[in-house]
Structures are given as C-alpha cells and as structure tokens.
C-alpha cells in the first residue's frame, strides 16, 4: 500500500462512509505505517517518527484513534480485489497506475475460473438481515438471474456462490456503489471459486426429497436440470459436476427408481464422467438422456454411458459439438457408442443398417473359434501355419523366404486398443509405429509406396528386423474364408509375447494377419499379406499363455498351429510332407523342451502322430493329465 505524502501546513480531510469530513491530526505527517501479512492476518502497524512542528497534539498517542478510524472506514487492503486506489505524491490519483500495479476500480475484469462458479463476499454483511441484503442485490441485478448458493457467514463477512458470469460481473460492479440504510457503502468482492462438498446424511435425504419432487412417474422420467439451483437445496452446495454428488444421485436412482427410462442432466456444468463405473448396470432402462448446455469437451467422455439403450440423446450446447464440422461424422461417433440412437439434438436420424431379428425370433449360432468354408482345406492350413509360426518364433527367420512368393506384397499397421491409449501404464508400440502403413494417417503417396514391402527378400528382411516373439498357439483363431485350387484366403489372430525388450515384463501383444496363399511347386506360398499388431486388452492378457488340455482335433474343425518354440525349415513352401532330417531334429528338440521328456520319448511322441507337432503336444497333454506317461520318459 503506497504512503500518502501530504504537503505541510494543509488540513487534510477524508470522506468517510458516514458522510462527514474528518480532520487528520498533524502527527500523521510523521507516521510510518506498514502492512504485515504474516500468519494470514492483516495487521497495520504505526511507527511515530516525531513531530517537528510541535503543537497541541505533540504528547498525545494517536495509535488507537487512527486504528479505530481505519476500522470504521472498512478499508479493503486486498488490492487484488480491485477496491484499492493508486496515488501519486501529493495525494493525486494515479489513473494509469504504475507498471504492474492493479487496474483501477472502474476497469476491473473478473477472472474466468475453471468451473464457472464465483465466490461473492460481503464484508460486514453479517450486520444486516439476509432478506434485506438479498432484496438490495436483487433490485440492482435484475433482469439478470440471481440465485445465491450456500449462503453463510464467516465472522462478520457474508459469503455465497453463483454460477452465472454476467451476474458475477454485475455484482462486482456494485462494489462501493450501493448505499446501505445506515449511509455506508456496500462492499462486494467477487472471485472465481467453489466450496467443498460435505455430503452428510441430512444432505443426501434433502437430495432424495428434491429428486422425488422432480420425478414424473407417468413417463418414468427424472428432470435434474440445474439441480444446484433448486430452491430446496440453495442452502447447500449440491453441484452435479462434483463426482461425490453425481455418484450419490446414481445410488438414489438405483435404490428408488430402478425402472427409470428418461434422465435430464441439462445445465449442470458437467465436464468429465471418468469416475463413473457400471452405469449400464445402475440405469439399465434409460432410453432418453439429455446432457445439453454442459461443459463436455470430448466424445470419449460419453463412453461411461456405453451399454445404455439410448434412443434419444441431447448434447447441444456442449463444446464437443463444435469439434465436428461434418454432421455425418458427428452422428457416426454417437452411434459407435449408442447404436440404437434415433434422435440426436432433437433431430430424427435415419434408421441404422442392422438386422431386425430379436433373440426370441431366431436362435443365434454358437460361437466357433475356427471357421472353415471347406473342410478339405483343414490339413493344408494347419500344416502351413504350424511350420510358419515355428520358424517365425525362432531367432532366424530367413527360412521364411520359401514361404513367400517371389513377387509377394506385404503391408503392416499398428494401433492402440480403443480406450487404452498411450500412457505410462501401457506398453508402447514405438518400434511398430514408424513402419505402420495406416492409409488414414499416411497421406504422402511416396511414403505409402515405401512402406509397402514388395518381393520375398523385402518382406522377410522386414520380418527378420521385427522383435523376437513367442506366440500362444492356444489363443489362435483361424478363419478359412476361401479355398479353391488356385487360391486360399485365411485370417489368423491371437496373442504373443515380445521378447528382449526394455520392459521389465515382456508385453503381451495381439496380432491379426490376413494371408492370400497360392500353389507353388508341391506346396503353397504367400502372395499377399496384411499384418496388424496392437496391445492385448487386460482381459486378453489374463487369458494368454494358459495351456489347456486339448483333445485330438475332430474332423471339420481346424486346430491351432503348434508351439512357437520350434523352427523347422519349410521345404517346397510348406508342403505338409516335406520335412527333412534337420527339421525333424529341431521338432524333437522343441518337443523335449516343451514337455520335459527325453529325446527317445520325444521321437516316439512325434512318430506316433506322424510328425504332427500340434497333435504331439495335444496328445502329451492329454496322456500326462491322465498319468499315462511312464516315468522313464523323463529320465535324461
């Protein structure tokens, strides 16, 4: 606070709130006063430095008198609130202020807070009746809305909160402009702020009463528009954007209105819903959801409501609506989450393309892990994938040259699972990202061409550079979609672990590969392949690498390929009978490593299954679970 410097020989008068002029004693010219903010309390200390001119006030101590005077005048020492005044020497007002000094009172601007709520303080407001202050403010602020929330007294200061910016600006402009009945000027301070929420049992009962008042049993709808402004809740701060309040409301609905079908949450300053869990279980029948005029910025926030049978959704007035320049994209993003939505922001939508068949009308076929368009292709597909992944999981992938056509084409892409993006708790896909040929993101034609691998040497060289892997054969899903004498088309997906990485625990990935296979010599080779890698979801990772006891595959179903640990050489490009001695020896070593049997019994196991590695593993698992494998098989 700047020091006033008054010229000598001048009687200085100060206008007080009482309306009268008061004369400062002469000693004020020699008073050094300071403001002490230590400890959170503002204290003004005065240090007399003598009276050079003498006079009748020379021996009088004016400390208490001046302190009393300042308290009477309600001086606001908080310059940030805009109620302070700037002076130059000589007592003249500094209109512009020094550089960096607070703006003048008349030029004050209200800061924008993160929640849109504002704290209003009226010093010495406790001296006046609440109804008197409310009427006084109401008369000044109309026609703007004025709903004071959580009215309370802290010492002699009255505090309340409002959520309308224009109303807050109007209140700020009333500072020292409104005269009270006793002649004093009303002091009004406004700052961004929200109070803490104390969700006591009494408040929860109040909320329940208000919700009952707002519930329409005829159409099973609940209107919670601007809940915090309800006349029965104005004594409390009950804002729905506070997670503790929103969760309490959901609990009340779950316990008392389980058949609710329509929920309106307009004008509640809602921003995020990440704290919500199992909303579809709590509100299983909600078909109409209104979220207009809130602060929702991202469509991803609506994921919390996925699973609700929404047919009518209102999002108008949220920032996320401005992010979509194309209406079709907006509708598509909504229907990704709510496929049954037929009305969006009050506009009827075209019917989605879907099957109009209910479970009562027709039974859905049982899920199959493998689909074969032609059972004659089972043996070829099984042997081809078995040998391919044995080589792929070895340290040397060069033998895969014989698995690809001389003019083969190969395209690779990657992505993170939906909702499980790149954060500190997710294994990053950095290596794969630089080689990803996602045509939605790679716009440059030359780079698209460069990322497309052409020719068997280019393909296998790329595969050799990829991180070492270990595939979980029991997680494989194989679909044979085309089987002719000239071409085979199949897709295979499953889980694998990425070895020798910087991660403490080898990350579990999920892959999806589409292969176009053509005859070559006495076997087959890959002419075209699309390879996609992503992170396994938490549920997938939990189920990966669990070895079940598998029976021998029955006719008509394709078994998953064998263990990824062996690496036989593919001859005649994956012919099912083209295994040389080196390949057989490698299979023996790998079956011994996998089962723990010695070499002699590993050979017997493979010979008994006609050197079918997958069947050998499955047979061992079955016999070992029955205790039929003799102890000498494990003696080395």
N, C-alpha and C positions, 0 to 999 in steps of 0.2 A: 504494500500500500504506500503510495508516494507521500512525502512530507509536504504539508502546506507551508508556504513561506509568505507570511503577511508583512507588508511594509510597516515601519514604525509610525507611531502616532495616529493610527487609524483604528476606530472602533469597528470590529468585525461582527456582523450579525449573521446568524444561521437560522434558516427557516426550518422549524420542526414540524412533526406530524400534528401537533396541537394547534398549529396555525399561527402562533406568536413568534416574534423575533426575540432572540436571546443574545445577551452580550457576553462574549468570552472574557474571562479575566485576563489582565495584561500578562500574567505569567505564562500564558500559552505560547507566547513568542519564544520562550526559552525551554520548551518541553521537548525532550527527545522520546518519541514513543515508538515501540516496536510490537510486532505481532509474533507470538510464539505458538507454533502449531504442534509442538511435541506432545506425544501422548494422545493425539487425536482431538484434544480440546483446544479451542482458540482462546488465547489469553492476551489481552492488551496490557503492556506494562509501560509505565510512565517514569521518566527519569528527569527530575528538575535539574537545570544547569545554572540556576541563579537568575536574579532579576537586576539587570544593570541599571535600570532607571528608577528602581525603588518604587514607593507608593504605598497606598493603604493596604495592598494585598501581599506586601513583602513577606510577612511572617506567617501567612496562612497556608495550610496544606490543602491543595485543591484536588488531590488524587481521587478521593472518594466522590467528590462532586462531579468531576469530569466522567468518571466511570459510570455514575448514575445517569448522567446526561446521555452517554452513548447507548446505554441500555434502553432508555426511554425512546430514543430515535430509531430503534430497530435497525441499526446499521448492518448491512449484509457484507461480511468480509470475504465472501466467496466470489471472487471476480469471475470465475468460470461460469457462474450462473447468469452473468450479464447485468447484475444490479449495481456494480461498482462504477465509479466515474473517474475519468482521467483529467488531471490538472497540470497545467504548466506553472512555472514560477509566477508568483503574483496572483494566484488564485483563479486564473482564467482557465476555462475548459479546453482541453486538447481534443478537438473534434476528430482529428485523424488518428490520434494516439501514436505512441512510439511504435517502431517496427517490432512486431511480435507481441504487442500488447493486445488484450481482448478488444473485440469490436464494441462500438458504442451501443448503448441500450437499445436505441431505436433501430439499429441494424442487426440485431441478433438473429441467428438462424438456429433452428432446432436440429440437432444431430439425428441421423437415422439409426435406430438400434437394430440389432439382428432379429428381434422377434416382432417388432412393430408395436410394442407396448411402451407406455410412458408413465413415469412416476411423477406425480404432482404433489408438491409440498407447499403448505401454507403456514409459515412461522406465526406463532401466537394465535393460530386458528382455534386452539382449544378454549380460548376465552369466550368464543361465540357459539351460539346454538347451531347444531348441524343443519337444521331446516333453514335457518337464516342464511348460512353460507351457501347452501345448495340453491336457494332462490336467487341469491345475489349473482352467483355464477351462471345460473340458467338464464336469467334475464339478459346477461351480457353475451352469451354464446349462441343463443337461438339465431337462425334456424338450424345450426349445426347440431349433430347428435351429441348428447352428453349423458353418458352412463358411467358414473363413478363406481369403481370396483374395489372391494376390500378397504373400505373407509376405516381408518384407525388413527389413534392419537399416540404420538411418541413424545413424551414430555409435554411441551406446550405447542408442538407442531402437529398439524393435521396432515395426513398422507393418504392419498388414494391413487388409483391407476385407471388409465383409459387406453383404448386401442385404436382410436381414430386420430390420424396425424393432423388433419386440419383442425380438429377440436383442440389438440395439444398445442398447435401453433397459436390458436386464438387465446387460449389460457395464458400462454407465455406473454402475449402482447398486452395482457391486462395487468402485468406486474406494475404496481405503484400507480395505476391509472384509475382504480375504483376506490371511491371514498367510503369508508365504513361509517356507521351511525355515530361513533364517538369522535369522528373527524380524522382518524388515522387513515393512511393509505394501505390498501390490501397488497401484501407481498405474495407473489406467486412464483414458484420455481418449478421448472419442468425439465426433466432429463429422461433419456431412454432407460428403461428398467422394468423388471418383472419381479414379483415377490416369490419367495419359496412357497411350495405347496405342502400344507400339513393335512394329509388325508386321514383325518380322525374318523372313528366310527360314527360320530354325530354328523360329520360332513357327508359320509357315504350314505347315511339314511336320508339326508336332505336331497342328495342327487337322485336317490331312488324315488323319492316323492315327486321330484320335478319330472323324471322320466315317465312316471305313471301318468302325470298330467299331460304329457306330450304324446302319449301313445294312443293310437287310433285302433281300437280292437276290431272295427268293422272291416278295414282293409289290411290289418296286421302291419301297420306302418309306424315308424318312430321318427319324429322330427326333432333333431338335436341342433338345428340351425342356431348359431351364435349362443351356444349353451352358457357361456360365461356371463352373458348379459341378462340372463333370466332374473326377473325381479326377486325370486326366492333365493337366489344364490349370490346377490350382489355384495353381501357382507363378507363373502369368501372369495379367494382367487381359485376359480374352478375352470381352468382353460384346458380344452381337449388336446391342444398340441403338447401338453405335458404328458409324457408316457404313463406316469403313475395314475393320472386321471383317466386316460383313454383305456387302460387295462381294467380299471375299476368299472368303467361303463360296460365293457365287454363281459365282465363277470356278472354284472347285474342282468344283462340281456340273457346270458346263458342260463342263469338260475331262474329268471322270472318270465322271459319271453322267448322260449326255445323255438317257437314256430314263426318268428319274425320274418317277414318277406320283403319289406322295404325300409331302408335306412337312409336318412338325410343328414349329412355332416357338413352342410354348406357354411361358409363364413366362420371358420374356427381356426384360421391361420395354421392349418396342418401343413407340415413340411415333409417329414420322413415317417416311414412305417416299419423300419428295420427291426424295431423292438417287438413287433407283433409275432406271435407264434400260434400255429394251428387255428387260424381264423376260420378256415373252411369247416373245421370241426365244431367251433363255437357258434357259427352262424350258417348252418347247413342249408337253410331255406331262403336266404336273402337273394332275391332276383333283381331288385332295384337298388342301386347305390348312387347317391348324389354327393359329389365332392367339389361342387362349384365354389369359386371365389376363395380358394385356399392358396397356399404358397408351395405347391408341389412342382418341383423343377424337372424331375426325370421320370420317364415312364417306368423305369425299373422299380420305383417305389411302390407301384401297384402290384408287384409280384407277391406282396404279402397277402393279397386277396385272391390269388390264383386258387382255383378249386371251387369258388362260389359260382352258382349257376346264374350269373349275371345276364339279364336280357336288356336292361335299361341302365346306361351309365352316363353320368353328367360330370364333365371335367372342365367346362367352360369357366374362364376367369383364372386359370392356373398358368404359371409361366411355361409349363411344358407344352401348352397348346401353341405357343409362338415358335416353338422349335421345329414344327412341321410345316413346311411350305406346300407340301403336296398332301391333299386330303386323303388320297388313296393310301399313302404311306401311314398316315395317322390312323386310319381305320384298320389297316393291316396290323400295326403294333398293338392296338387294342384287342383285336381278335386273336392274336397269338396268346393272350392271357385269358380272354373271355370269348371262346369260340361261338357261344350261343348269343352273343350280344346282337340285338336287332334294332336298338335305338341308342344313338350316341349324340350327346349335347342337344337333345330334343329333336333330332333328325332321324327319320326312319332309314334304316340301312337295307341294302339288297340282301336277300337271303343267302347265306353261305352255302357253298357246294359241300354237301355231306350226304351220308346215307341215312335216309329216313326210315331206319329199321330199329326198333327197340329190342331189348333182350327178351321181352315176352313174345315178340313175333317170330324171332328166329334165334336158334342157338348158335353161339359163336364157336368156331372150331377150336380145339385145344391148341395151345401154343406148341410149336415144334422148334427145337434147337437147330434143326437142319431141314432144308427143303431140296428135293431132287425132282427136277422136271422129267428126268428119265432115270430109272433105277440102274440101267445098263452103264451109266457113267460113274457109278459109285466107286468101283475098284480103281479106275483110272485117276479120279480126283483124289482119292485117299492116298494112293501111292505117290502121286505127283507132289501134293502138299507135304507129305511126310518127308520126302527127300529134300524138298526145297527148304523147309524150316530147319532141318538138321544142319544143312550147310550154312544157312543164314545165321544161326546162333553160334557157329564156330568162329575161331579167330581169323580164319582165312576164307573169305567169300569169293575168291577168284573162280572156283569151280562152277559158280552160278553163270559163268559165260555160256555154258552149254544149255542153260535153262532159258535163254533169251534168243529171240530171232535176230539175225544179222541187222535187220532194219527196225528193230524194236523201238517203241516210243514209250517214255516214262514221264509222269507228272506227279509232283509231290506238293502237298499242302499241310498246313497245321492250323490249330486254333485252340483256345482255351475253352473248357466246358462253359455252357451258359450259366451265368451267376457265380462262377468260380474263376474270376479273372486273375490278373497278375498281381499278387500281393505277397507279403512276407511269408504267409503260411502255405503257399502253393509252389510246387516245383516248377521253375521257369522252363520255357521251351526255347531258350535263346539260340541253341545250335540250329534248330529246325527253322526258326523264323527267317533267317537270311536266305534260305533256299525255298521258301514257300511260294508257290505259283498260284496264289489266290487271285483270279482274274478280276474280282471285285475291288481289290486293293492295288494290284499291279496294273497300272494303266499304260505304261510305256510298252509299245509293241516290240521293241528290240530286247527289252529285259524279259518279256514274256517268252520270246523265242529262245533266249539264252538259258532260261530256267527249264525249258523243255528238253529233256535228255533224249538224244536220238542215236540209235546204234547200240549194240550189245556192249561194246567197250565203254561207252559213256555211261550207260546205265549201271553196269557192275562196278565201275570206278566210283560212282557216287555212293552205291550201297556199301562199298568197302570203307569209305570215309565216315559213314554213319556210326554212332556209338554202338559199342558191343551190347548185345541183348540176350535175354533168356525168356522165351515165350512160355506161357502157361497153356499147354495143349488142351486142358480140360475146360478152358474158358472159350475155346474156339466155337464160332458159329459159321457154318458153311452153307451157302445157297447156290445151287446149280440152276441157273435160270435159262441156259441154252445149251443143248447138246445135239450136235449133228456131226456127220462125218467130216465136215470141213472146218467146224469151229466149235469151241467150248467157251462159254462165258460163265464165270462164277465170282462170287464175293466171299471173302473170309474176313472175320473180325475177331478180336479177342484182346487179351492182356499180355503185357510183357514188362519185365524189369530192365531198366537201363543200368548197365554195369560200368564200373570205373568212372564215376562222376565225382564232382566236388561235394555232392550231398552226403551227409552222414549216413542216411538210409537210402538205398537205391530207390529212386522214384518209380512208381508203377504207372505205366502209360497204357492207353487204349489205342488200337490201330484198326483201320478199315481199308481193305485192299480189294480193288476190282481188277480181275485178270481176264484178258482175252487170249485164249490158248488155241494154237493151230497145230495140225500134224506136222512132224518134221522127222524124216527118216523112219526109224522104227518106234519113235516115241513122239513127244509133244514139246512145244516151246511157247514162250510168252511173246506175243506180238505187240500187246499194248497193256499198260498198267497204270492205274491211278492209286496212289498211296497217300493215306491221310493219318496223321498222328495227333492225339490230344491227351490231356491228363485224364487218368481214371477218376471217376467220381468217388467220394468217400465210401459209398455202398459197394461200388465195384472193387475198390482196393481191398475191402474187408474180405470179399469172397475169392479174391485171386490167390492162386497157388495153394488151394486146398485140394488134396488128391483124394478123390472118392474111389471106391471100389467099383469098377466098371465091368459089366458082363461083356461077353463076346458080342460084337455088333450083329444085330439081326438084319436079315435081308430087307432092303427097302429103306434103310437109314444109313446115312454117312457118318462114320466115326471121325472124331477129331484126329488130326495128324499126331505123329508121335512126339516124344520128348525133344526139346530143342537142344539137348546137350550133345547128341551125336552129330557127325558131319560126314556122311557118305558122299562119294563123288557121283554126280549124275552123269550116266553114260547114255548115249543115244537120246539125250534130252529127256530124262525122266521116264524111261521105259520101265514098267513095273518088274521086269525080269532081268534087267541089265545091271546086276550087281557083281563087281569083280571082287577078288580076294581082299584088296585093300579096303573096299567099302564094307565088306563083311567083318573084317577085323576091327574096323572102327565102331561098327554097331555092337560087336561083342564087348569092346572096352566100355562103351557107354551104358549097355545094359548091366554090366558088372558094377559100374559106378552108381547107377541109379538104384539097383536092388540090393547091393551088398554081397551078391553071390560071387563065387569064384569063377574063373574063366571056363572051366569044364562045364559047369551047370548053366552058365550064361549061353554057351554054344547050344546045349541041349534045349534050352528055352526058345532060342531063335529058330533052331531046326524044326522044333515041334509046331511052330506057327508059320513055317515056310518063309522064314526070314522077313516076316511082317513085324516091324518094330513095335507098332502100336498094339497089335494083338498080343505080342510077347509081354509088353508091360501090363496090359489088362489081365492077361492070364495069370501072371505072377501075383498081382494084387489080389485076385480072387482066391487063388490057392493059399497064399500067405495068410489071408484073413481067416481061412478055414483051418490053418495049422497043418496043411498038407505038404509043405515044402520040408524035405528032410534036413536035419542039422548039418550033415556033411556038405550041403550046398554052400554053406557059409564058411567052411574051413578053407583057409588060404595058406 
